[in-house]
Amino acid sequence: MIGLKYSEDGSLEVRVASENSRKVLGYGPEQLFALSSFLDVLKPEVRDEMVARVDHILETVDAIKEETRLDVFRMILTFPYEPDLRLWCALHLAPNSDGVVVCEFEEYSDAFYLRDASVAGVLPVKPISTATSDITPEEYEKSTTSGSKPLPVLEVARKRGNQEFSSLDIFNAMTQAQKQISDCTSVETVMDTVVGLISELTGFHRVMLYRFDSQKNGSVEAELVNPQASTDIFRGKSTNRE
């Protein structure tokens, strides 16, 4: 963990450093304190991103207090005679920080890979249609339109092109999802948001949420279906236990 603060000349100085910084970062506290700017040990291509993220968290202090997730991103440290070091960095402001931005680091690793949300390669040639009951255009639109907002961490990960998705990315996705759910104002919006989030995370053609009564009879209370995969709508239908 280190703490960064802008100096009077605009340099991003290291003001706090944990004892294990040499083990994690490759630079000990005394080396970090001696830097004119922490940016000096970063790869040139990530310096601008670091400045942008620090500026954002300082400029939006009040909004950050309402946010439940950390700003987690990849960082690359450089050394004169050793290979570059890739780390995860989580930015946040400590209470009464007086302009000090806290950076917590963890070894970078990628253990998961994203599914293609569109899964166009496995879509049927023609949407499957087996249901016989009529549905209104409003019902069809509700079951084919996501009730959730896109998760920024997934959009960024997909833009990388290599489909890498780490455990910290998953943590970030979960906290972003939690924020959406906590903003819901009714049980119905919670259910619609949940099926939307699960659909985005899994890439499944259909996601349904069942509510069961005391006799274990189920009713589809929320649903999201890819209209390219199927035109069957099951929202509002019941499955009775025999």
Residue pairs with C-beta under 8 A, 6 or more apart in sequence:
1 16
1 17
1 18
1 21
1 102
1 103
1 104
1 105
2 14
2 16
2 17
2 18
2 21
2 25
2 32
2 38
2 102
2 103
2 105
3 14
3 15
3 16
3 17
3 94
3 100
3 101
3 102
3 103
4 12
4 13
4 14
4 15
4 38
4 54
4 100
4 101
4 103
5 12
5 13
5 15
5 98
5 99
5 100
5 101
6 12
6 13
6 99
7 13
11 36
11 37
12 37
12 38
12 39
12 50
12 51
12 54
13 35
13 36
13 37
13 38
14 32
14 33
14 35
14 38
15 100
16 100
16 102
17 29
17 32
17 33
18 29
19 29
21 27
21 28
21 29
21 32
22 28
22 29
22 31
24 87
24 105
24 106
24 107
25 32
25 77
25 85
25 87
25 105
26 77
26 79
26 82
26 85
27 41
27 77
32 38
35 41
38 50
39 47
39 50
39 51
41 77
41 78
41 79
42 50
42 75
42 76
42 77
42 78
43 76
43 77
43 78
43 84
45 76
46 74
46 75
46 76
49 73
50 75
53 71
53 73
53 91
54 91
54 101
56 71
57 64
57 71
57 91
57 92
57 93
57 101
58 93
58 99
58 101
61 93
64 92
64 93
67 179
68 175
68 178
68 179
68 182
69 172
69 175
69 176
69 178
69 179
70 90
70 91
70 92
70 172
70 175
71 90
71 91
71 92
72 88
72 89
72 90
72 91
72 168
72 169
72 171
72 172
73 88
73 89
73 91
74 86
74 87
74 88
74 89
74 108
75 86
75 87
75 88
75 89
75 105
76 84
76 85
76 86
76 87
77 84
77 85
77 87
78 84
78 85
79 85
86 108
87 105
87 106
87 107
87 108
88 105
88 106
88 107
88 108
88 166
88 168
89 103
89 104
89 105
90 103
90 104
90 105
90 106
90 168
91 101
91 102
91 103
92 101
92 102
92 104
93 100
93 101
93 102
94 100
94 102
106 168
108 166
109 166
109 167
110 164
110 165
110 166
111 166
111 167
112 165
112 166
112 167
112 169
112 170
113 163
113 164
113 165
114 154
114 157
114 158
114 163
114 164
114 165
115 202
115 203
116 203
117 154
117 158
117 200
117 203
118 203
119 203
119 205
123 205
123 226
123 228
123 229
124 228
124 229
127 227
127 228
127 229
127 230
127 231
128 229
128 230
128 231
128 232
129 230
129 231
129 232
130 232
131 231
131 232
131 233
131 234
135 233
139 233
139 235
139 236
140 231
140 233
142 235
143 223
143 224
143 225
143 233
143 234
143 235
144 224
144 225
144 226
144 227
145 224
146 196
146 199
146 200
146 224
147 189
147 191
147 192
147 193
147 195
147 196
147 222
147 224
148 177
148 180
148 192
148 193
148 194
148 195
148 196
148 197
148 200
149 180
150 200
151 173
151 176
151 177
151 197
151 200
151 201
152 176
153 169
153 172
153 173
153 176
154 173
154 200
154 201
157 163
157 164
157 165
157 169
173 201
177 197
177 201
180 193
180 197
181 190
181 193
181 194
181 197
184 190
184 193
188 221
188 222
191 209
191 221
191 222
192 222
192 224
194 209
194 222
195 207
195 208
195 209
195 222
195 223
195 224
196 207
196 224
198 204
198 207
199 207
199 224
205 225
205 226
205 229
205 230
206 223
206 224
206 225
206 226
206 229
206 230
207 223
207 224
207 225
208 220
208 222
208 223
208 234
208 235
209 220
209 221
209 222
209 223
210 218
210 219
210 220
210 221
210 239
211 218
211 219
211 221
212 218
212 219
215 241
216 241
217 238
217 239
217 240
217 241
218 238
218 239
218 241
219 236
219 237
219 238
219 239
220 234
220 235
220 236
220 237
220 238
221 235
222 235
223 233
223 234
223 235
225 232
225 233
